[in-house]
Amino acid sequence: MWRIRRIIRRTKNLLRWLPIIWKDEQWDHYYIFEILRHKLIIMSETIRKTGNHTMADYDADRMMLCARLMKKVQDEEYLFEFIGDDEITREQIDKGVKKHDKAKRILFKLLDQYIERWWD
C-alpha cells in the first residue's frame, strides 16, 4: 500500500514541477531563482499544512519571505521602479541599485541563517 501512495505522491510532484522545468533555460540567474523559489513555496505550504515541528509556521513564513524577495530580485523590481517617470535621474538609478543589492543581501542572509532547519 505504501508503494502505491509513494507512486501517487511522486506523480503529483512530477506534475507540479513540469511547468517549471519546461520553462527552464541555462542562461542566467533568473532560472536558478525560479527553481529555488518554486521549491520554497512548495515546502512552505507543506510545512504549514503538516506542522510536524514547533516552529512550523515561523519557518513557513520565512520561506515565503525568501520567495517574495527572490521574485523581486528576479524581476529586478527595484531597478525598474522609476521607469515611466519623465526623467530618470542618476540618484533614482543609484537608489534602485542600492535597494536591489539590499534585497539580495537580505535574501541570502535569511537562506544562510535558516535553510538547514527547514525540514518536515
N, C-alpha and C positions, 0 to 999 in steps of 0.2 A: 504494500500500500504506500509506503514512504517513497518508493521509486516512482510511482505514478505521480505523486504530489511534486516530487522534485522535477520531473519532466514537464509538468504543467507550469511550475514556477519558472523554470528556465525558458520555456517557450514564451511566457508572458514577458520575461526580461528581454529576450531577443527582440520581440515586437516593440517593446518600449524604447530600445536603443536603435532600432533600424533607421528611423528618420535622422538621427544624429550622425550615425556612421555614413549614411547615404550622402549627406551634405559635407562630409569631412574632406578637407583638402590639406596638402602638405606645404602650404605657402607661408603661413606666419602664425604668430601667437594667438590670433583670433580663434582658431580651431582648437588649439590646446585648451584655451579658456572655455570654449563651448562644451567640450567633453567633461572637463572638471566641474563646470557649473551644473551640467545635467546630473552628474553623479551626486553632487552635494544636495541638489533639490530632491532627488530620489531618496537619499539617505535621511534627509531631514524629515520627509514625510513618513518614512518607515520608523524612525526613532520616536517621532512624536506619537505615532499610532500604537506602537508596541510598548514604549516606555519601560524597557527592561532594566534601566538603571536610574539612580536617584536624580541625576542631572539631565534627564532626557529632554525636557522642554527647553532648558537653557542651551544645551548642545544643539538642538534643532534650530533655535533662534540664531545662534552663532553661525550655523551652516547657511541659513537663509541670508544673513547679513553678508557673508562672504560671496554668496551667489549674486546678490544685488550689486555689491562693489565690483565683482568681476564683469557684470554686464556693463556697468558704467565705463570700466577700463576698456573692455572690448569695443564698445561703440564710440570710444573717445569723446564721451559726452561733454566733459569739461573743456575739451579743446575746441568744441564747436558751439558752445553755449552763446556766443556772441554773433554767430552767423545770422544774417538778416538785419543786423544793425547797419545803418547807412555807412558809417565809417568805423572800422575796427582799429583801435589804437594798439600800439605796441604794449601798453600797460595791460590792456584786456587780454592780449595773447599771453603775456607773461603770467597773468593771474590764472588763466585756463591751464597753462602748463604746470604751474605750482599745484593747483587743485588735482590735476590728473596724477601727478607724481605722488601727492599725499594719499590719494585713494589707493594707488599701488602699494605704497609702504604699509598702510593700514591693513590691506588685504593680506599681504604676505606675513605681516606680524601676527595676525589672527590665525592664519594657517599654521605658522610655526608654533604658536602657543597651544593650539587646540587639536590639531589633526590626529595626533596619536591617541587621543582619548575618545574620538568619535567612532564608536562601535556599538553594535546592537547585541 
